[in-house]
Amino acid sequence: MTDTRWHGCAWMRPGVLAFTGAIGATDTHAHHAVQIITATTALTVLDAAGTAHTGRQVIVPADTAHRIITGAAAGTVIFLDPETAAGAAAHHHQHGCRGPASGGDSRLEPDP
């Protein structure tokens, strides 16, 4: 796990939570939000099967178990309600991209 601890600023509106700052490690969890992570350096997210997804951009589908094992000193995390237009678009974009994408991106597969 990384030594980076979460600290920064957050912004909330209906259907959106945005955080910017240092991204730290987490325990395994899931949430009913599409999670989009961007960072200045690569971070690593493990899915429920233990597969590592490493990149500067990672998309986690709604209701998908995951954990951050290596964070980043600077980045942005956006949580989108999958019932909103933006959340549905991000969720569907994720489904169209299987496995690691070009440019340091990674997308986790939704839990069955």
N, C-alpha and C positions, 0 to 999 in steps of 0.2 A: 504494500500500500504506500501511497505517497504521504509525505509530511505536510503537504499543502492543506491548510484549513480554510473552510468557507468563510469569507468575509467580503463585504461589498454593499451594494445598494439594490433595492428591489422596487418594482413598479407594478401595481395591480389595477386591473380594470375587469369588468365582467368578461369572462372567457379567456383572459390572458394574464399570465404572471411572467414578468421578465426580471432577471437577475443579472447584474454585471459585477465582476470582481474575481476573486480567487475561487476556483472550483476545487473542492476537496473530495476525499474518498467518502463512500457511503456503504451502508449495509445493503443486502439484497432487499428490494422493495418493488412495488408496482403502483401506478396511479392512473386514474382515468383521465389522462391528459397525454397529448402527443408532446414529447420532449425534444427540443432542438437545441443542441449544444454546439457552440463555436468557441474555439480557443486559439490563442497565439502559438501554442505548442501542442503537439499530439497528446491526447489523453486516451485512456483505455477503459472501456466499459465491457463487463462480462454479462452475457445473456444467461438465461436459466440453465442452458445446457453446458455452461462453462466455456463457451466460445468467446475469445477476446475480439473486440472490435476497436481498432486503434485508428485515430485520425484527428485532424483539427476540427472536423465537423462530424457529428454523430446524431442520427435521428433515432429516437426510441418510440415505437408505436404505443398507442394507448393500451393500458391494461397488460403491459409486458413486463415480466419480472427481469430486473437487471441490477447491477451495482457498478459504481465507479471505483476502479481499483487504483488508477493513476490519474490524478487531477491535473490542473494547470494553474499557473500563477495568475493568469489573466484570461478572462473569457466571458461569454454571455450564455445564459440558459433561458430558453423561452418555453413555457408550458402553455399549450393551446387546448381549449376545450374541444374535443373531437366532434361535438355537436354544432360548432360554429362553422361558417364557410372556410375560414382560415385553417381551423383544425382539421376539417375534413380534407381540404386540399393537401395539407402536409401529410396526413395519414395515407391518402391515396398516392401521393408522390413517393412515399416510402415503399409502398407495395410494388411500385413499378421498377424499383431498383433492388435487385437481389444481391446480397453480399457486398464486399467492399467496392466502392466506386472510385473513379479516377479523382485525382486532386486531393488525396488525403481524407476522403469522406468514407463513412461507414454507416450502414443502416442495419439495425437489428431486425430479425424476423419477429412478427407478432407471435405471442403464445397461442398454441392451438386451443 
